[in-house]
Amino acid sequence: MSLHRELGSALIEALVIGSVSFLIIVAALSASIRIAVSGAELQEAARAGAVHAARHGDVDSARQVAAALFPGIGISALRIDDRIVVVATVLVDLPHPQGWAQAALVGRAEMPLAPFRSDRG
């Protein structure tokens, strides 16, 4: 009877450890996917803003285009000599063993000013 009791408690212990490990792996996988998707969206927003501003020569339009693609991001756009630089940032909440943690993600794009800029949209 003692042997059965020890085997039963070992089985329960293995199940508990396995389920906790599974939850940790799922949380890490979820965080990785969230970082990858948000990073790609930020990069695309920064690129679209930089392309639009390079075509039109208007740095403010870069902010508007990037914000339209990814609402809630922080955007800085600069004209440096003959280039437009757009940096998009966002804070994302990620699961952490002690609750939730925030990570800052950054997307950056740089484009040369178009030689024949257009005033049309």
Secondary structure, DSSP 8 states (H G I E B T S, - for coil): -HHHHHHHHHHHHHHHHHHHHHHHHHHHHHHHHHHHHHHHHHHHHHHHHHHHHHHH--HHHHHHHHHHHSTT-EEEEEEETTEEEEEEEEEEEEEETTEEEEEEEEEEEEEE--SS--S--
